[in-house]
Amino acid sequence: MINNITINNESSQVMVVVPCVLMVAGIIHQLNARPELKNSINIIKDIHGAYNEVLNTPHSTIVLNVSKSSQRLAEEIKFIKWYRKAKPNKNIVIYTHNHKVSILKYISSLGVRVIISQYESPSIFMELLIKSLSSSITLHSPMIKTVLQEQIAGELTECEMEVIEQLFLGRNVTQVAKRLGRDIRTVSSHKRHAMEKLGFHCDKDLHVFRCELTGN
């Protein structure tokens, strides 16, 4: 079961989406230790409930756990994409024990600027979380920086994201061009730029990542 916890502040609200009760307790304890965060906790039973909660709390900042399970990961990626469109000017904080480079690069390419490893100390977690409430700069915890080696090439454009999502469905460039109503050369260009940003060198890399993401 996934628990979503909303901690309210007069100027902002932090919604923490985590799958583990012990982690929930740990995060609450850390947040309660900060005098600038006024507590108001609302537990939601699964990630699907977070959609309405975000819409009902316009000043919310999300702390989202990203897991290793392909089934959960697909739902979490879907939520990230939705959140980035619903709240384009708000940070989403990723708190994860998934250190797979391809996953972290993909998450970064979706516009996520704050990624914290769950293996970091509580003080690092709180420092980056507090910074994220008032900053739009990229914030990666030390372990995440080491994994990524600062090789993020850039955020995917909307067109690049549309193309890469179609490719994830197993379609080829010709099929994607027809489905999106675009010139095949344009689609090929979007594909090439997206793969460069994600660090993919060939179609096999794209296929392997699709399998990792979907579990298929």
Buried (B, 14 or more C-beta within 10 A) or exposed (E): EBBBBBBBBEEBBBBBBBBBEEBBEBBBEBBEEBEEBBEEEBEBEEBEBBBEBBEEBEBBBBBBBBBEEBEBBBBBBEBBBEBBEEBEEBBBBBBBEBBBEBBBBBBBBBBBBBBBBBEBEEEBBBBBBBBBBEEEEBBBBEBBBEBBEEEBBEBBBEBBBBBBBBBBEEBEBEBBBEBBEBEEEEBBBBBEBBBEBBBBEEEEBBBEBBEBBBEE
